[in-house]
């Protein structure tokens, strides 16, 4: 009976080791997959921003027309998505997205080329370091630092 127990113990230890490796592998696969999607999203936003800045001169009323190819989570193929949809995927409001991601100075095109400053009062505060010599701009009623 002792001769039979050694292979059974070995099989149990190998099974536990395989299970642990599968759990560790699954953890890395899930985290790497979400990182790849974030990289692809940033790449798509950069591509759409390039179109938005060059073709539409940061006119926020044209944000939907600046598109890029992107595969949303759960989709099997890439589709053409407007910059507004890409900003939504990144959980950013459109006005914040075009300033922080596209480098536009402020949203234009919604009020005759002007931006409402409801919620922002007084003179513009300075941005924190390293851009501490740059004034913040009012976007969507909030002070933000331009990109």
Buried (B, 14 or more C-beta within 10 A) or exposed (E): EEEEEEEEEEEEEEEEEEEEEEEEEEEEEEEEEEEEBEEBBEEBBEBBBEBBBEEBEBBBEBBEBBBBBBBBEEEEEEEEBBBBBBBBBBEBBBBBBBBBBBEBEBBBBBEEEEBEBEEBEEEEEEBEEEEEEEEBBBBBEEBBBBE
